[in-house]
Amino acid sequence: MKKAPDPAYDRMVKKAVPPSSTLWNTMKAFLVGGLICCFAQGLLTLYRYLGMTEDTASLAVSVTLIALTAALTGMGLFGKIAKFAGAGTFVPITGFANSVVSPAMEFQTEGKVLGTGAKMFTLAGPVIAYGCSLAAIYGLIDYCFVLNG
């Protein structure tokens, strides 16, 4: 049997939770996500100017973004940016880097192996495992049917 909602509780929740503007939150996410992508494009252009091939420059951009995000997360700055931007920071590769570093930092007091090492992939672990598994399956299919076909 379903209980009727408590009007007093609903009033308390509405008072405690600040109202959010979907339009404003969307604009902030779009702006910050766009700035991250523009920064990445600038890095790609810089790396290409320095003589890297397209593939190498693309890899260097990904590594740079992951390293910068990890450093910003470690300094406590990425959380502040993410609080302002919302999904704008989690859609690009920066969100992945943050999801690896944040749990590791949270559990570092439990030690290097059981804390940082064990918790580092709490959020990102399933993504890594799924991605690697699919890449291996795709590679096997590609090898069997495309390369030998």
C-alpha positions in Angstrom: 0.0 0.0 0.0 1.4 3.3 -1.0 1.7 6.1 1.5 0.4 9.6 0.7 3.2 12.2 0.3 3.8 14.3 3.4 3.0 18.0 2.6 5.2 19.2 5.4 8.2 17.2 4.1 7.6 18.6 0.6 7.6 22.1 1.9 10.8 21.4 3.9 12.5 20.0 0.7 11.5 23.0 -1.4 12.9 25.3 1.3 16.2 23.5 1.6 16.9 22.9 -2.1 17.7 26.0 -4.1 15.7 26.4 -7.3 17.7 25.7 -10.4 17.3 27.3 -13.8 17.5 24.7 -16.6 18.3 27.4 -19.1 21.1 28.9 -17.1 22.6 25.5 -16.2 22.5 24.5 -19.9 24.2 27.7 -20.9 27.0 27.2 -18.3 27.6 23.6 -19.3 27.7 24.6 -23.0 30.1 27.5 -22.3 32.5 25.5 -20.2 32.3 22.3 -22.3 32.9 24.5 -25.4 35.9 26.2 -23.8 37.4 22.8 -23.0 36.9 21.7 -26.5 38.4 25.0 -27.9 41.4 24.5 -25.6 41.8 21.0 -27.0 41.6 22.2 -30.5 44.2 24.8 -29.7 46.5 22.1 -28.3 45.9 20.0 -31.5 46.9 23.0 -33.7 50.0 23.6 -31.5 51.1 20.0 -31.6 50.6 19.8 -35.4 52.6 23.1 -35.8 55.4 21.5 -33.7 55.6 18.7 -36.4 53.5 15.9 -34.9 51.4 13.8 -37.2 47.6 14.0 -36.8 47.4 10.7 -34.9 50.3 11.6 -32.6 48.9 15.1 -32.0 45.5 13.7 -31.1 47.0 11.3 -28.6 49.1 14.1 -27.1 45.9 16.3 -26.7 44.2 13.4 -24.9 47.2 12.9 -22.6 47.5 16.6 -21.9 43.8 17.0 -21.0 43.9 14.0 -18.7 47.1 15.2 -17.0 45.7 18.7 -16.6 42.4 17.5 -15.2 44.2 15.1 -12.8 46.4 18.0 -11.6 43.4 20.4 -11.2 41.4 17.7 -9.4 44.4 17.1 -7.0 44.6 20.8 -6.3 40.8 21.0 -5.6 40.2 23.3 -8.5 38.4 21.0 -10.9 35.6 20.4 -8.4 34.9 24.1 -8.3 34.8 24.3 -12.0 32.5 21.3 -12.2 30.2 22.7 -9.6 29.8 25.8 -11.7 29.6 24.1 -15.1 27.8 20.9 -14.3 27.8 18.4 -17.2 30.0 20.7 -19.2 33.1 19.3 -17.5 32.0 15.7 -17.5 31.2 15.2 -21.2 34.7 15.7 -22.6 37.6 13.4 -21.6 38.2 15.6 -18.5 35.2 14.0 -16.8 36.9 10.6 -17.2 40.1 11.8 -15.7 38.2 13.4 -12.8 36.3 10.1 -12.1 39.6 8.3 -11.7 41.4 10.8 -9.6 38.6 11.8 -7.2 38.0 8.4 -5.5 41.7 7.8 -5.3 42.2 11.1 -3.4 39.2 10.4 -1.2 40.5 7.1 0.1 44.3 8.0 0.2 44.2 7.9 4.0 43.6 4.1 3.8 47.0 3.6 2.3 48.6 3.5 -1.2 47.4 0.0 -2.1 44.1 -0.5 -0.3 43.1 3.1 -0.4 44.4 4.9 -3.5 45.1 1.9 -5.6 41.9 0.0 -4.9 39.5 2.9 -5.1 41.1 4.7 -8.1 39.0 2.7 -10.6 35.7 2.6 -8.6 33.8 4.8 -11.1 36.0 4.4 -14.1 36.8 0.7 -13.7 33.7 -0.6 -15.4 34.2 1.9 -18.3 37.8 0.8 -18.7 36.9 -2.9 -18.6 34.0 -2.5 -21.0 36.1 -0.4 -23.4 39.0 -2.8 -23.4 36.8 -5.8 -23.8 34.9 -4.3 -26.8 38.2 -3.2 -28.3 39.6 -6.8 -28.1 36.4 -8.2 -29.6 36.4 -5.6 -32.4 40.1 -6.3 -33.1 39.4 -10.1 -33.2 36.5 -9.6 -35.7 38.6 -7.2 -37.7 41.5 -9.6 -37.9 39.3 -12.6 -38.8 37.1 -11.0 -41.4 38.8 -7.9 -42.7 42.5 -8.7 -42.7 42.1 -12.3 -43.8 39.1 -11.7 -46.1 
